[in-house]
């Protein structure tokens, strides 16, 4: 089962794509978004928009936005 941790999205590009976020006290600048997909809400779970991002340090993360809450998370 995937672990989900909250992140602080600090910047967006084009008012949609994530550009920079804080996670565990460290800033991550996104070099590019490699994939975008959506999952509909089911039951109590809100709809989510996922982004697979590659950062300037070459790390790859799957982050998502809880559409109902406008909250951002990292999924591991």
C-alpha positions in Angstrom: 0.0 0.0 0.0 1.3 3.4 -0.9 2.3 5.9 1.8 0.9 9.4 1.4 2.6 12.5 3.0 1.4 16.1 2.8 3.6 18.6 0.9 3.5 22.4 0.7 3.1 23.4 -3.0 4.9 26.7 -3.2 4.6 27.5 -6.9 2.6 26.6 -10.0 3.2 27.1 -13.7 0.4 28.2 -16.0 -1.8 28.2 -12.8 -2.0 24.4 -13.1 1.3 22.5 -13.2 3.3 22.2 -10.0 6.7 24.0 -10.2 8.1 23.9 -6.6 7.2 22.2 -3.4 8.5 21.6 0.2 8.7 18.1 1.6 10.3 17.2 4.9 11.8 20.6 5.2 13.5 20.4 1.8 12.6 22.5 -1.3 12.2 20.6 -4.6 12.2 22.5 -7.9 10.5 20.7 -10.7 12.3 20.5 -14.0 9.5 18.8 -15.9 6.1 17.1 -15.5 6.5 13.6 -17.1 2.9 12.4 -16.7 -0.5 13.7 -15.6 -3.5 11.5 -14.8 -6.7 11.6 -12.8 -8.5 9.3 -10.4 -12.2 9.8 -9.7 -13.4 10.0 -6.1 -15.0 6.9 -4.6 -17.0 6.9 -1.5 -15.4 9.3 1.0 -12.2 9.7 -1.1 -12.0 12.9 -3.1 -11.0 13.0 -6.8 -7.3 13.3 -7.4 -5.1 14.8 -10.1 -1.7 13.1 -10.2 1.6 14.5 -11.6 4.8 12.4 -12.1 7.5 15.1 -11.7 11.3 15.1 -12.3 13.1 17.6 -10.1 16.4 19.4 -10.9 18.2 17.0 -8.5 17.0 14.2 -10.9 14.6 12.7 -8.3 11.2 11.5 -9.6 8.1 11.9 -7.4 4.4 11.2 -7.8 2.5 14.0 -6.3 -1.2 14.6 -6.3 -3.8 17.3 -5.6 -6.9 16.4 -3.6 -9.4 18.3 -5.8 -12.0 18.8 -3.2 -9.7 20.1 -0.5 -7.1 21.7 -2.8 -4.5 20.0 -0.7 -1.2 18.5 -2.1 0.4 15.2 -1.2 3.4 13.0 -2.2 2.7 9.3 -2.8 5.4 6.8 -2.2 
